[in-house]
Amino acid sequence: MLMNKLVRAIRIGIPALAVAMFCMWLRSRANPLFPGPVFALISICLFTLTLISSLSRWAASVVEDHAILPETADTKRERFSAWAVLLGFGVAVSTFEFVLVYLLSNSSNDFLHSFSELYYRSDVAHYMGIAKDWYVPEGDERLRLVFLPLYSLAIRLLTWQGNYFQGAFIAAQLFSLLCLPAAYELFRLDMNRPAAMACARILYLLPGAAFLRVPMSEGLFLFLTLLAVYAARKRRFWLAGFLTALSAFTRSLGVLLLSLLFIEMVFAFADAWRKDRQTSLHLIPKYVGCLLFGCVGTLLYLAINWQVSGSPFTFLIYQRENWTQELGLFFNTAAYQSEYALSYFRDLDWESVLSLSLPNMICCFGALGLLCADRKRMRVSYLLWALVYYAVSVGATWLLSGPRYLAMLFPLAPALKRYAQKPLHEAILELLLLLGQTVYLLMLALDMFVY
């Protein structure tokens, strides 16, 4: 009875809150005309529908049995065989894309130097600067403070003879490849071996996943995220908290994994409560401690800000003043992206349309549409974390990197796989994703508006 009332409250309260937010946002706009409000309305409707479903399922599923999953049926030989095949796949994709970019770049330099010229236009220079000189309080280098340090520490570890780009490049390739077996192990908890391998490949081929191989922190961030979720699913919550802290020390969005850990802890506590109420109460301090442990990475980053600049939130000032970035509403992003796209189209600015507006809008609406379509089948903890991650990452006041941010949403891979059940359909899907990713990487190589 209580759960029924809670579900009813969710189904009434969430839409009412969404309507109120949308009306307040609409009143604050100077130009509430097409296409902005239309795309914003589509975005908030998809999000609200998905949120209602996920919260209702969570409330209803607490009374169900969520006992820890048994070990997968893979033998050691089968597991290592799957890892080897996936690593070979990753090497093949990376080699294909790198060689293609190198041939089309018309660079007179050798292979590695040609990529250093390409990637210095991205954020790799900041990560290498942190690896070399750490953070500084003055000059243009002070802006490095907006980049978290764990990936730079990996660069320093892998650098020899002062070649920091070489260290950054090796680190990016290493962590991007490690994402494949990590994804396989996570997906294998819920599906058979061929499906798990297919989902790992799909995740690796998402358009924004091209940045996994770029010397930036995406590969390390996704790798740690996958490991943290796997540990949480296995109910090794101290390990999950530690990996969450590392993820949050790599990218600020890593701390959002605490939402997923919390939901998995609720499931674990509910199972323990049904078996032994007295013993289950002793789990509460443990779970609170694990969640606090997961905050350590963020707290260390704030401490670095304080030590370098005198304030723990200086990075927010630098983001606002130099990148025009603040936290906003995700549906406002849908509005201004559509308005900019229409403006670029009218001005015949095809470079901005093809490399900036269309990739961002396709990925933002595509990801939200997939989450909504899969809302009744996706694991509740995955779905709620994905919604929180989507709202924060897409809610940037000037979103340039939507495909890159959303490629970290690992639940999108099994959601896509459900539309390609047959081997032929699966092959077509992977080829289309590879084509899209290659085109996106080529736009980056051509110095178009890909960030």
Beta strands, then each sheet from edge to edge (+ up, - down):
end
